Amino acid sequence: MRVDARRNLESVLRAAREVFGELGYGAPMEEVARRAGVGVGTVYRRFPSKEVLVQRIAAEEVSWLTAQARESLYGGLTGPWDALAGFLQRAVASGAGRLLPPEAFRYAEEIGRVPEQRGAELRALNVASVQAEGEQSADPRLLLHLLAALVARAGAAGELRPGVTVADVVLVLTAAVPVHATTAVPAAQDGVAEGAAGNRLLQILLQGLRAV
């Protein structure tokens, strides 16, 4: 890829992440092109439909969140609550939670209704992820099962408010970054602190999740 073509692609992806994070996946491609500083034809040459662009953005965000959730669950460096809260803090700082695909919410509700299926499905998804890491890591079902395991572990330790489900955690991911109060940063910039308003809201939400 030529240098100018690569630069345009990076600009489009950066703009798409910003636009979809603020306005949702229903935002027009014209707005993506405007913020990228390119013509809408340039966007369509790289992504023949908005669905293709949406899938690219959602897959990247799910993949990054899945890696973070896996590290929080299996890293073993912190306790159950700190592992869950640490994941949420990193995810919110990246803005990735606002870019979850719509089906992630449905998966979260399904896991909450049928928790006994969690173990078998998580094992199956983890086996598949070893076989095809790149593809499977972008599967929101794996992310949601990892989050459900983080929630279950914190609940079993008595550190989570009774009744909290993985669906509640997903809501925190999507609600904790006010669009006009903070600016989302690239997911790769792990640990970048968000604005004071977003951080204050996240702390309030975390207090609501934690057992008193």
N, C-alpha and C positions, 0 to 999 in steps of 0.2 A: 504494500500500500504506500502511495506517495505521501510525503510529509504533509502536504496541504490536505489530502483526503483523510489522513489519520487525525489531523487537528480538527477537521470538521466533525468527524465521528465522535471524538472526545467531547466537543462542544455540545453536540446534539444529546449525547447521553447525560452530560452534566445538567443541561437545561431540562431534559425530560424528567430527571430525578427531582429537580426543583419544582417543576410545574405539577407533576403528578402528586408530589408530596403535599403541595399546597391546595390544589384544586381537585384532586382525585383522578382516577383513571379515565374519567369522562371528559377531561380537558381536551381542547382541540389541538391538532397537530400544528396549526398556524401559530399558536402561542409558544409551542416548543421551538419552532423555527425562529420566531421573533427573539426569544431569549438567547437562543444559540447564535444569533447574528448571521443566519444564513437564510436562503430562500426555502420555501416549503418544498420545492422540487428536490432540493438537496437532501432533505429529510427522507422523502419518499424513495430516493435512489438507494439510500442505505437500508430503509425499512419500508417494504412495499405496502404495508398497511399499519394502522395504529396498533392493531392486535399484536403484530410481530414486535413492535417497540415495547409495548406493555409487557409482553412475555419476557423480553430481554431484561428490562428493569426489575420486574418482580423476581425473576430467577436469581439475579445477582444479589438482591437484598435478602431473599430467603436463604441463599447459600451462605452469606456472611452471618446471618442470625443463627443458622444451624451450627456453624463452627463455634460461635460464641456460646451457644447453649450446651454443646457437647463438652466444651472446655469447662464450663461451670459445673456440669454434672459429674464429669469423670476426672477433673483436675485434682480434686482431693485436697486443695490447699486451704479451704475455708469451710465453715460450718454450713448447715442447710439454709439458714436464712441469708447469710452473707453471700452464698452462691447465687441464690435467686435474686436478691437485691442488686448484686454486682452485675448480673446479666442485664437486668432492667436498666441500670444506669448507663451501661455501655450502649445498649440498643437505643435508648432514648437520645443519648448524645449524638448518635449517628443519624438520627431521623429515619432509620430503616423501618421502624414499626409502622409508619404511616404508608409504607409502600407494599405492605402485605397484600397478596392477591385476595379477592373476595372469598374464595373457597376456604381460606384459612379460618375464617370465623365459623363456617359450617363445621369444619373438622373439630374445632375447639368445642363446640356445643355437643357434637356426637361423642367425643371422648368423655365429656362430663356426664352424659346420660348413661354410657356403658363403660364404666371404669374398669370392669373385669377384663375387657378385651385389650387393655393397654399393654400389658406385659408381652403377650404373644405377638401383637402387631409391632411393637417396638423392636423385639428381637428379629422379626422378619425383615423390617426395614433396615435394621443395622447390618444384617447379612447382605442385603442387596446393596447397601451403600459401600461395603467393602468391594463388591464386585464391579460397581460402576460409580465411583465416588463423585465425579463431576455431575452426572445427571441426577443421581439420587439426592445429593446434598441440596438441590433446588426443589425438592419435593416438600411442600409445606406440611404434609402428614408427618414426616420425620421430625421436623421442627416442633410441631405441636405435641408429639409424643415425648420428646425430650423435655419440653416445658412442663408437661403433665407430670413427668418424673421428678422434676425440680419442685413442683408444687406439692406432690405427695410426700416427698422427703421432708420438706419444711413443715408440712402438716403433722407428720408422724413425730417430729421432734417437739411439737407443741409450740412452734414459733410462728405459726400462721393462724390468722383468725379463722375460727370454724366456719365452714361453708364456702370458703374461697375456692374457686375452680380455675382451670387453665383458661377458660373464657374470660374470667376477670383479669387475668394477667395480660391477655391479648388486648383488652380494652385499655389497660394502662399503657401498653406499647403505642397505641394509636392516639391516646388522648393527652399524653404527657408533654407534647411539644407544641405550644401555641404557634400557629402559623405566622402571626404578625409580631410575636414577641421574641422569637429566636430565629436563627438561620441554621438550617440543616447543614451539616458538614459531611464530606465524603465518608462512606462507611469504612474505607481503608484507614482513615485517620483515627484509629482506636484511641480512646482516652481523651479526645479533645473536649474541653468543658463547654457546656452550652450556656446560654444566657441565664441571668439571674431569675427571670420570671419562669422559664421552663424548669429550672432546677428546683425552685420553690414548689411548683405544682407537683413535680415528681416526688419530692419529700412528703408532701401531704398525702399523696396516693399510697406511698409505701407505708406510711403510718396507718392508713386505713386497712392495709393487707396484714400487717403484723399483729400477732396476738399481744394483748395488753396484760 
